[in-house]
Amino acid sequence: MNMKQVICYGILFSLLGGVLLSGSAHAAANNVNPNASTVKLRTSCTEGSSPSVTLNDCFDGTNSSRDLATWISTVRLPSSTNPLVVEIGPGTFKTFALHCVTGTGTVFPGYVSFRGAGVKQTIFQTSGSQLSLEFEGCQNMSFSDFSFNGLNYAYIFWEGGGSSTWNNVVVNGRFYAWREDSCGSTPGLHYWFSSRLISTVADTSGQTAYLASCDNSWFFGSEITMAGGTGNVIDSDHEVHLYGSVIRALTSYDATAVYAHDGGEVHIHGTGIDMLSTVANNFIVLNAQDTARIHADSSAYNLSTGSGGTITRVLDQTTSGHGVHAPYLWTGHAAPPSIISANGADVAVVNDPAGPRFVIYNNTCPSMWYDVGNNACRP
């Protein structure tokens, strides 16, 4: 989708009040207080039997999530002093768009918390083509305990800056899991806790699991995975921080785990990086360009490709030549690992017959490894 299409879709969505699909039965809004502090999203607002109970402040029906979004942006208008909580029950719901800011006018600033019933109980799922969970300029948004299944080129789409917190959320996107576009006047800020973001594509089309084009993101105990195609797991020209997390590329095509460029920064600590393939791929783990920086310390690597493939752990093409700070010690084996890296970035223990020896990666050596004990290149 190009920028003109995005703008046109955004205008169309706004004119339609956030209702993205037509031809479906209208959702029911049951006794909704226009200033309710908490509302409910259900597959049915009627619960139980003999007697049944009809829930108040409740949206249900085929287009319940879209009607909820329309009500939020045209009636309720949450704010920092009057926030809104949306309690979402079990079931599958259609995706929606919230345009907190459109053009130069503020519709509402944000301040909505969406709370599901669990990642296997509450599911938002696309239908049709190119429909996502979409947010524009929304501040202080909170999401927890649900899954998003993005079919047909769909993903979480965030634009215009703002801020969000995600806790125990599973995102299954196609081509992306998360994408930023149309940046705000200042970078947005997003926090992820105990969540999984997975981008899947079954062909050679390019993909990026987490595209950080505008905002700064922090991950704690979370997973970002690219499965199936070629591309980048993380693509950042802003800031991405990962602590105690997992970065994974599971693909039969060439891929890069972390790509930082145009001054972007990626900080990776206490995080596992997996790049796995049974066929011959060319993998790049850490790739920094121009004035970007990657800082990866206290991390672990599980890297494997088929015979004839290559694994580049560090590719530093920054203007300073020192944009990647990612020291790593490979444990003892009969030979050092078959990788490509940067001078001095990798140290390995080699279990020679005479005893263990330290070798350092040095691309001036024919073998690429310098034997510290012998003070010479390893044969």
C-alpha positions, -999 to +999 in steps of 0.1 A: +000+000+000+016+033-010+013+066+009-015+080-013-035+048-007-030+051+030-042+087+031-072+079+009-081+049+031-077+070+062-101+097+048-126+070+038-124+053+072-130+086+089-160+095+067-174+061+074-170+066+111-145+037+114-168+011+098-144-007+074-167-034+059-202-031+046-230-055+039-230-069+075-256-067+101-254-037+123-241-042+158-263-037+188-254-011+215-272-020+247-280+009+270-246+026+265-240+056+287-223+082+265-198+089+294-193+054+306-159+047+321-160+010+311-178-006+282-180-042+270-174-058+237-191-092+234-202-117+207-236-114+226-246-089+253-271-115+265-256-140+290-270-170+309-304-186+306-335-190+328-332-161+334-309-145+309-292-112+317-286-084+292-254-065+299-255-027+298-228-005+282-223-034+258-216-037+220-223-069+202-233-082+167-214-087+135-198-053+133-195-047+171-159-037+171-163-012+143-194+003+159-174+005+192-147+024+174-172+048+159-188+054+193-153+061+208-143+086+182-177+104+178-195+101+211-173+091+240-141+111+231-118+098+259-092+121+274-064+121+300-090+131+326-118+109+313-101+076+300-120+046+288-117+009+295-130-017+270-135-052+284-135-077+256-151-112+261-142-145+244-148-148+207-136-136+173-141-099+164-134-079+132-105-054+132-111-017+133-093+017+130-090+044+156-080+078+141-072+098+171-058+126+150-069+133+114-053+161+094-048+192+116-078+186+138-079+165+170-108+140+171-098+126+205-063+122+220-064+085+229-065+071+265-083+038+258-075+005+274-085-027+256-086-058+279-092-092+264-101-125+280-068-142+270-047-148+238-066-180+230-100-166+240-102-131+225-092-128+188-093-099+164-091-112+128-091-095+095-114-104+066-112-092+030-080-076+018-055-052+034-074-046+067-054-041+099-057-030+134-049+007+126-041+036+149-033+072+141-018+096+166-032+078+196-017+086+230-015+064+261-032+034+246-032+001+264-038-034+250-037-068+269-047-104+267-058-109+231-046-122+197-046-105+163-046-127+132-038-107+101-048-124+069-043-111+034-015-085+038-026-073+073-008-063+104-009-037+132-004-004+115+006+026+137+011+061+123+013+097+135+032+092+167+016+086+201+022+060+227+010+025+236+016-004+260+010-041+250+009-069+276+003-106+268-006-100+232+000-123+202+003-107+167+002-130+137+007-107+107+013-112+070+044-095+055+046-075+088+036-079+124+040-042+132+045-014+107+049+024+113+043+050+086+035+087+083+055+098+113+043+123+139+060+155+148+078+137+175+087+100+178+061+078+194+068+054+223+057+017+226+062-008+253+058-046+249+056-071+277+053-109+275+041-107+239+047-124+206+049-107+172+051-131+142+053-121+105+046-149+080+048-152+043+051-183+021+071-170-008+101-148-017+082-115-011+101-092+012+088-089+048+098-072+081+084-085+114+089-052+132+093-021+111+103+008+134+103+037+109+090+065+132+089+056+169+109+041+197+100+007+211+110-013+243+105-051+246+106-071+278+103-109+278+088-109+243+094-126+209+097-112+174+097-138+147+099-137+109+088-170+093+088-182+057+101-154+035+131-131+029+137-098+047+144-085+082+132-095+116+138-060+129+142-029+107+149+003+126+158+038+119+147+049+154+153+031+187+145-005+196+154-020+229+151-057+238+156-072+273+152-109+280+136-115+247+139-136+215+146-126+179+139-154+154+143-160+116+128-193+106+130-193+068+143-210+037+154-177+022+181-151+029+174-130+059+187-104+084+179-105+121+186-069+130+190-041+105+197-006+117+201+024+093+196+061+089+208+068+125+187+041+141+197+023+173+190-012+184+200-023+219+198-061+227+206-075+261+199-109+276+182-119+244+184-150+222+189-146+185+179-177+164+184-179+126+176-215+114+173-231+080+179-266+066+187-252+031+216-230+020+207-194+030+228-163+035+221-150+070+231-117+085+226-114+122+236-078+130+237-053+102+244-016+108+246+011+080+256+048+078+254+064+113+233+036+129+243+017+160+237-018+173+246-027+209+242-064+216+257-076+248+250-106+270+231-123+242+230-158+228+231-171+192+216-202+176+227-200+140+224-227+114+221-229+076+224-256+050+257-266+032+268-237+010+251-210+030+268-183+049+263-168+083+275-132+089+272-124+126+284-088+124+282-066+093+294-031+102+291-007+073+288+024+094+306+056+085+327+053+117+333+016+112+324+011+149+287+010+148+282-026+161+292-034+197+285-071+201+313-091+217+308-128+218+327-158+232+320-191+214+325-222+237+350-249+231+349-270+199+375-288+177+374-258+154+362-222+155+327-215+141+323-210+103+311-174+104+318-140+089+322-112+114+341-080+122+377-079+134+379-086+171+341-091+176+343-129+181+365-150+204+364-188+203+378-216+224+394-243+203+400-277+219+434-286+204+451-318+214+476-298+234+448-281+253+422-254+248+433-222+230+418-188+224+414-175+189+401-141+178+383-133+146+407-115+122+398-110+085+435-105+076+441-142+084+434-167+056+416-188+081+399-157+096+411-167+131+442-155+150+457-178+175+465-158+207+489-184+222+509-188+190+507-151+182+500-160+146+471-168+123+455-201+127+463-225+098 
